Each structure stands twice: as C-alpha cells, then as structure tokens.
Amino acid sequence: MKRLFALLLLTVFASAALTACNTVNGAGKDIKKVGEKIEDASGKK
C-alpha cells in the first residue's frame, strides 16, 4: 500500500512539474512578443 501511495504521489508531482514548465515557457514567449512590439514601436531594432 505504501508503494502504491508513493507512486501516486510521484506521478502527481511529475505532472505538476511538467505543467509548470509549459506555463512558464508560454509566459516567456508572451513577454518576448511584447518586447518585440515595443522595439518596433520605438523604431529600434
């Protein structure tokens, strides 16, 4: 029973870690696009 609980807990943590990575990656891309738009608006490249 302890082994099953440990495996379930490990699966939950792994899923949370992978989801967090995708979220941070997406936020980074959004911030990069905003920065590019600001550079384009200011006329600097």
DORO-228526 format. One record per residue: residue number from 0; residue in three letters; x, y, z of N, C-alpha, C in turn. Coordinates in steps of 0.001 Angstrom, whole numbers. Layout:
// residues N
+-----+-----+---------+---------+---------+---------+----------+---------+---------+---------+---------+
!   k !   r !  n.east ! n.north !    n.up ! ca.east ! ca.north !   ca.up !  c.east ! c.north !    c.up !
+-----+-----+---------+---------+---------+---------+----------+---------+---------+---------+---------+
! NUM ! ala !       X !       Y !       Z !       X !        Y !       Z !       X !       Y !       Z !
...
+-----+-----+---------+---------+---------+---------+----------+---------+---------+---------+---------+
// end
This chain:
// residues 45
+-----+-----+---------+---------+---------+---------+----------+---------+---------+---------+---------+
!   k !   r !  n.east ! n.north !    n.up ! ca.east ! ca.north !   ca.up !  c.east ! c.north !    c.up !
+-----+-----+---------+---------+---------+---------+----------+---------+---------+---------+---------+
!   0 ! met !     823 !   -1202 !       0 !       0 !        0 !       0 !     865 !    1263 !       0 !
!   1 ! lys !    1956 !    1225 !     779 !    2852 !     2387 !     808 !    3493 !    2622 !    -549 !
!   2 ! arg !    3817 !    1535 !   -1234 !    4441 !     1658 !   -2552 !    3478 !    2303 !   -3545 !
!   3 ! leu !    2219 !    1921 !   -3492 !    1205 !     2485 !   -4380 !    1013 !    3978 !   -4098 !
!   4 ! phe !     970 !    4330 !   -2822 !     815 !     5738 !   -2447 !    2017 !    6560 !   -2911 !
!   5 ! ala !    3226 !    6017 !   -2749 !    4436 !     6719 !   -3182 !    4437 !    6912 !   -4692 !
!   6 ! leu !    4025 !    5899 !   -5427 !    3966 !     6001 !   -6882 !    2937 !    7036 !   -7328 !
!   7 ! leu !    1795 !    7048 !   -6669 !     765 !     8026 !   -6979 !    1253 !    9450 !   -6683 !
!   8 ! leu !    1913 !    9619 !   -5559 !    2442 !    10929 !   -5184 !    3500 !   11399 !   -6182 !
!   9 ! leu !    4374 !   10493 !   -6594 !    5401 !    10826 !   -7579 !    4775 !   11231 !   -8906 !
!  10 ! thr !    3741 !   10546 !   -9321 !    3042 !    10867 !  -10566 !    2406 !   12254 !  -10508 !
!  11 ! val !    1812 !   12581 !   -9382 !    1187 !    13898 !   -9222 !    2237 !   14998 !   -9289 !
!  12 ! phe !    3359 !   14824 !   -8590 !    4417 !    15838 !   -8619 !    5034 !   15986 !  -10003 !
!  13 ! ala !    5212 !   14871 !  -10709 !    5770 !    14935 !  -12061 !    4824 !   15680 !  -13001 !
!  14 ! ser !    3546 !   15420 !  -12880 !    2557 !    16112 !  -13715 !    2552 !   17610 !  -13430 !
!  15 ! ala !    2627 !   17964 !  -12165 !    2642 !    19382 !  -11788 !    3896 !   20071 !  -12312 !
!  16 ! ala !    5022 !   19396 !  -12236 !    6283 !    19992 !  -12707 !    6236 !   20216 !  -14215 !
!  17 ! leu !    5732 !   19248 !  -14961 !    5662 !    19409 !  -16415 !    4685 !   20506 !  -16810 !
!  18 ! thr !    3593 !   20616 !  -16120 !    2618 !    21665 !  -16408 !    3204 !   23036 !  -16113 !
!  19 ! ala !    3923 !   23149 !  -15027 !    4535 !    24426 !  -14662 !    5557 !   24855 !  -15710 !
!  20 ! cys !    6335 !   23914 !  -16222 !    7325 !    24253 !  -17250 !    6646 !   24805 !  -18495 !
!  21 ! asn !    5559 !   24195 !  -18910 !    4848 !    24681 !  -20089 !    4261 !   26058 !  -19850 !
!  22 ! thr !    3776 !   26304 !  -18649 !    3195 !    27605 !  -18329 !    4261 !   28694 !  -18356 !
!  23 ! val !    5401 !   28432 !  -17745 !    6495 !    29414 !  -17719 !    7023 !   29649 !  -19123 !
!  24 ! asn !    7125 !   28588 !  -19901 !    7585 !    28719 !  -21280 !    6635 !   29606 !  -22080 !
!  25 ! gly !    5350 !   29398 !  -21940 !    4360 !    30217 !  -22645 !    4403 !   31670 !  -22209 !
!  26 ! ala !    4570 !   31893 !  -20904 !    4657 !    33270 !  -20402 !    5903 !   33956 !  -20951 !
!  27 ! gly !    6996 !   33222 !  -21044 !    8231 !    33795 !  -21598 !    8054 !   34208 !  -23050 !
!  28 ! lys !    7358 !   33393 !  -23816 !    7107 !    33739 !  -25217 !    6232 !   34982 !  -25319 !
!  29 ! asp !    5238 !   35097 !  -24451 !    4359 !    36273 !  -24468 !    5140 !   37533 !  -24127 !
!  30 ! ile !    5995 !   37448 !  -23130 !    6796 !    38613 !  -22725 !    7748 !   39009 !  -23847 !
!  31 ! lys !    8323 !   38017 !  -24526 !    9221 !    38301 !  -25647 !    8483 !   39036 !  -26762 !
!  32 ! lys !    7271 !   38599 !  -27070 !    6492 !    39259 !  -28125 !    6154 !   40698 !  -27753 !
!  33 ! val !    5829 !   40934 !  -26490 !    5543 !    42297 !  -26041 !    6782 !   43166 !  -26206 !
!  34 ! gly !    7946 !   42618 !  -25839 !    9198 !    43365 !  -26007 !    9469 !   43697 !  -27457 !
!  35 ! glu !    9199 !   42743 !  -28346 !    9403 !    42995 !  -29774 !    8472 !   44090 !  -30278 !
!  36 ! lys !    7233 !   44088 !  -29815 !    6278 !    45123 !  -30239 !    6736 !   46502 !  -29754 !
!  37 ! ile !    7265 !   46563 !  -28550 !    7743 !    47843 !  -28016 !    8942 !   48320 !  -28834 !
!  38 ! glu !    9848 !   47395 !  -29185 !   11002 !    47782 !  -30025 !   10536 !   48289 !  -31383 !
!  39 ! asp !    9568 !   47624 !  -31972 !    9063 !    48056 !  -33278 !    8416 !   49425 !  -33188 !
!  40 ! ala !    7701 !   49672 !  -32117 !    7029 !    50958 !  -31962 !    8021 !   52094 !  -31752 !
!  41 ! ser !    9148 !   51791 !  -31127 !   10135 !    52848 !  -30872 !   11054 !   53058 !  -32078 !
!  42 ! gly !   11002 !   52162 !  -33043 !   11814 !    52336 !  -34243 !   13205 !   51759 !  -34112 !
!  43 ! lys !   13515 !   51085 !  -33009 !   14838 !    50487 !  -32808 !   14761 !   48995 !  -33074 !
!  44 ! lys !   15823 !   48471 !  -33684 !   15914 !    47024 !  -33914 !   17298 !   46537 !  -33644 !
+-----+-----+---------+---------+---------+---------+----------+---------+---------+---------+---------+
// end
